Amino acid sequence: MNSLTLFTTIALAHVLAVMSPGPDFAMVTRQTLAHGQRAGLWTAWGIATGIIFHVAYGLFGLGWLIEKFPLLLDLLRYTGAAFLLYMGWGALRAQPVSALESNPDRTPAARENFRIGVLTNLL
């Protein structure tokens, strides 16, 4: 396999992976449907901030740190898995709320929506 074919194959796989919906998409959709467009936008900003963290640790050597301390990778992996289980459990236990029953006082503040976005992306 020549270099161009290999590069094209890997690039196509990455494009498909980036296009597929994941936890970030699910969380933005959940926050938007449950609390409105403003909550969804703040959650998306939190996710974008989480991406900045990923770029930063990629540039500054988290790979080296994990290579030297393999337990750190396990800690990150299990923390992320616990957060996904927490989100899934909350989704399974959630009760539908009609538009008439919605309470604007229960809408999370912008800070809370931002925090949800950051944690979703980081974990």
C-alpha positions as CSV (number, residue, x, y, z in Angstrom):
1,M,0.0,0.0,0.0
2,N,1.5,3.3,-1.0
3,S,1.6,6.4,1.2
4,L,-1.2,8.3,-0.5
5,T,-3.6,5.3,-0.3
6,L,-2.7,4.9,3.4
7,F,-3.2,8.6,4.1
8,T,-6.5,8.7,2.3
9,T,-7.8,5.6,4.2
10,I,-6.9,7.1,7.5
11,A,-8.3,10.5,6.6
12,L,-11.6,9.0,5.5
13,A,-11.8,7.0,8.7
14,H,-11.3,10.2,10.8
15,V,-13.8,12.1,8.8
16,L,-16.4,9.4,9.4
17,A,-15.6,9.3,13.1
18,V,-15.8,13.1,13.5
19,M,-19.2,13.1,11.7
20,S,-20.8,10.4,13.8
21,P,-22.8,11.6,16.8
22,G,-21.3,10.9,20.2
23,P,-21.7,12.0,23.8
24,D,-21.1,15.7,22.9
25,F,-23.9,15.7,20.4
26,A,-26.2,13.8,22.7
27,M,-25.5,16.2,25.6
28,V,-26.1,19.3,23.5
29,T,-29.3,17.8,22.1
30,R,-30.5,16.9,25.6
31,Q,-29.8,20.3,27.1
32,T,-31.4,22.1,24.1
33,L,-34.6,20.0,24.2
34,A,-34.8,20.1,28.0
35,H,-33.9,23.7,28.7
36,G,-33.9,25.6,25.4
37,Q,-31.6,27.0,22.8
38,R,-29.6,29.2,25.3
39,A,-28.8,26.1,27.4
40,G,-27.7,24.2,24.3
41,L,-25.4,27.0,23.2
42,W,-23.7,27.2,26.7
43,T,-23.3,23.5,26.6
44,A,-21.7,23.7,23.2
45,W,-19.3,26.4,24.4
46,G,-18.3,24.1,27.3
47,I,-17.6,21.3,24.8
48,A,-15.5,23.7,22.7
49,T,-13.5,24.6,25.8
50,G,-13.0,20.9,26.5
51,I,-11.5,20.5,23.1
52,I,-9.0,23.3,23.9
53,F,-7.9,21.2,26.9
54,H,-7.4,18.2,24.6
55,V,-5.3,20.2,22.2
56,A,-3.3,21.7,25.1
57,Y,-2.4,18.4,26.7
58,G,-1.6,16.9,23.3
59,L,0.8,19.8,22.7
60,F,2.4,19.7,26.2
61,G,3.0,16.0,26.6
62,L,0.2,14.1,28.3
63,G,1.3,11.1,26.2
64,W,4.7,11.2,27.9
65,L,3.1,11.6,31.3
66,I,0.8,8.6,30.7
67,E,3.7,6.6,29.4
68,K,5.6,7.2,32.6
69,F,2.6,6.7,34.9
70,P,0.2,4.2,33.2
71,L,-2.1,4.3,36.2
72,L,-3.0,7.8,35.2
73,L,-4.6,6.5,32.0
74,D,-6.6,4.0,33.9
75,L,-7.8,6.8,36.2
76,L,-8.9,8.9,33.3
77,R,-10.5,5.9,31.6
78,Y,-12.5,4.9,34.6
79,T,-13.5,8.4,35.5
80,G,-14.8,8.9,32.0
81,A,-16.7,5.6,32.1
82,A,-18.3,6.5,35.4
83,F,-19.4,9.9,34.0
84,L,-21.0,8.2,31.0
85,L,-22.8,5.7,33.2
86,Y,-24.0,8.6,35.4
87,M,-25.4,10.3,32.3
88,G,-27.0,7.1,31.0
89,W,-28.6,6.4,34.4
90,G,-30.0,9.9,34.5
91,A,-31.4,9.5,31.0
92,L,-33.0,6.2,31.9
93,R,-34.6,7.6,35.0
94,A,-35.8,10.9,33.5
95,Q,-39.5,11.5,33.2
96,P,-41.0,13.3,30.2
97,V,-42.1,16.8,30.9
98,S,-44.7,18.5,28.9
99,A,-44.5,22.1,27.8
100,L,-47.2,23.0,30.3
101,E,-45.4,21.4,33.2
102,S,-42.0,22.9,32.5
103,N,-40.8,25.3,35.1
104,P,-38.4,28.1,34.0
105,D,-37.0,28.3,37.5
106,R,-35.6,24.8,37.0
107,T,-33.5,25.8,34.0
108,P,-29.9,25.5,34.9
109,A,-27.8,28.7,34.9
110,A,-25.3,29.3,32.0
111,R,-22.4,28.3,34.3
112,E,-24.0,24.9,35.0
113,N,-24.7,24.3,31.2
114,F,-21.1,25.3,30.5
115,R,-19.8,23.0,33.2
116,I,-21.8,20.1,31.8
117,G,-20.3,20.7,28.3
118,V,-16.7,20.8,29.6
119,L,-17.2,17.6,31.7
120,T,-18.9,15.8,28.9
121,N,-16.0,16.5,26.5
122,L,-13.2,16.0,29.0
123,L,-14.5,12.7,30.4
